[in-house]
């Protein structure tokens, strides 16, 4: 259960970072790259766009990998855990037939 909790925390952090990176981008050329000005500031606009693009793909890939790994660590699904639905050692219950009521005879 502890592994699953760790994966949930990591997935939440990656989702938060992915939201931030996507919100910084602007598909029409605005966003962070337009606010930086010319190519002389902070490595240039093209470098900022490349960084944001690569970080988006990296975080998205990391999110998919974490989701797949968390499904493997989900308690009770994999790794020798016994099924809680079917208990093989349980004795089968025998059904007891209901007692038969004598039929009433019609009165004349």
Backbone torsions as a table, in degrees:
resi	resn	phi	psi	omega
1	UNK	NA	-31.9	-179.5
2	UNK	-66.3	-37.7	178.6
3	UNK	-63.1	-41.1	-179.5
4	UNK	-64.1	-38.9	178.5
5	UNK	-65.6	-39.6	177.2
6	UNK	-62.5	-43.1	178.5
7	UNK	-64.4	-38.1	178.0
8	UNK	-63.2	-40.2	178.3
9	UNK	-66.4	-44.0	179.3
10	UNK	-64.4	-40.1	178.5
11	UNK	-64.2	-40.1	178.7
12	UNK	-64.2	-41.9	179.2
13	UNK	-64.7	-44.9	-179.7
14	UNK	-64.7	-39.3	177.2
15	UNK	-62.8	-41.9	178.7
16	UNK	-62.6	-45.2	178.7
17	UNK	-64.6	-38.0	179.0
18	UNK	-65.7	-39.3	176.8
19	UNK	-62.5	-43.4	-179.8
20	UNK	-63.1	-45.5	-178.2
21	UNK	-64.8	-39.7	-179.8
22	UNK	-70.1	-37.2	179.9
23	UNK	-69.5	-27.6	178.7
24	UNK	-71.1	-31.6	-178.3
25	UNK	-76.0	152.7	174.1
26	UNK	-134.5	121.6	-174.8
27	UNK	-65.8	-16.3	-178.3
28	UNK	-99.8	14.6	176.3
29	UNK	94.1	0.0	178.7
30	UNK	-81.4	-120.2	174.1
31	UNK	58.2	-150.3	-177.0
32	UNK	-69.0	-36.9	-175.4
33	UNK	-65.5	-32.5	179.9
34	UNK	-78.8	-24.6	-179.0
35	UNK	-80.7	-12.6	-178.6
36	UNK	-83.5	-15.4	176.4
37	UNK	87.2	-139.6	-174.8
38	UNK	-75.1	-177.5	-176.1
39	UNK	-78.5	-4.8	-178.8
40	UNK	-84.7	-12.9	-176.5
41	UNK	-99.2	131.1	171.9
42	UNK	48.9	42.8	175.2
43	UNK	85.0	-1.1	175.7
44	UNK	93.9	162.1	-178.3
45	UNK	-69.5	-40.6	-177.8
46	UNK	-62.9	-39.1	178.7
47	UNK	-65.4	-37.4	178.9
48	UNK	-65.4	-42.7	179.1
49	UNK	-64.4	-42.0	178.0
50	UNK	-63.5	-42.1	179.8
51	UNK	-63.3	-45.6	-180.0
52	UNK	-64.5	-38.3	179.0
53	UNK	-66.3	-46.3	179.8
54	UNK	-66.6	-38.1	179.9
55	UNK	-69.4	-33.4	176.5
56	UNK	-63.0	-47.8	-179.8
57	UNK	-66.0	-38.4	179.8
58	UNK	-65.7	-45.5	180.0
59	UNK	-67.3	-36.9	178.1
60	UNK	-65.7	-41.7	177.4
61	UNK	-65.3	-42.6	178.0
62	UNK	-62.3	-37.9	178.5
63	UNK	-64.3	-43.3	178.7
64	UNK	-64.6	-42.8	179.1
65	UNK	-63.2	-43.0	179.0
66	UNK	-64.6	-38.2	178.2
67	UNK	-65.1	-42.8	178.9
68	UNK	-65.6	-41.4	179.0
69	UNK	-68.4	-34.8	178.9
70	UNK	-69.2	-30.2	177.4
71	UNK	-68.2	-29.0	176.9
72	UNK	-74.5	-27.9	-178.3
73	UNK	-94.3	4.3	-179.5
74	UNK	-63.4	130.0	-174.5
75	UNK	-65.1	131.9	174.9
76	UNK	89.9	-5.1	-176.6
77	UNK	-98.6	-38.1	-176.2
78	UNK	-131.3	169.5	167.9
79	UNK	73.9	50.6	170.2
80	UNK	72.8	9.3	177.7
81	UNK	-74.3	138.0	-178.8
82	UNK	-76.6	148.6	179.4
83	UNK	-73.5	135.9	178.7
84	UNK	-91.3	-9.4	-178.2
85	UNK	-83.7	-46.7	-177.1
86	UNK	-112.7	122.0	177.1
87	UNK	-104.4	110.6	-176.0
88	UNK	-71.8	-23.3	-178.5
89	UNK	-87.1	-7.1	-178.5
90	UNK	-72.1	142.6	177.2
91	UNK	-82.6	139.0	-179.3
92	UNK	-69.0	141.2	178.1
93	UNK	-82.8	133.4	177.4
94	UNK	-94.1	137.8	-179.7
95	UNK	-85.8	134.9	178.8
96	UNK	-97.5	125.4	-179.8
97	UNK	-67.3	147.3	179.4
98	UNK	-69.3	145.1	179.7
99	UNK	-65.4	143.5	-178.0
100	UNK	-84.4	128.6	177.4
101	UNK	-87.9	135.7	177.5
102	UNK	-66.1	141.7	-179.6
103	UNK	-73.2	141.1	179.0
104	UNK	-79.0	141.7	176.8
105	UNK	-91.1	138.0	179.9
106	UNK	-67.4	140.8	179.9
107	UNK	-91.1	144.1	179.1
108	UNK	-98.1	NA	NA
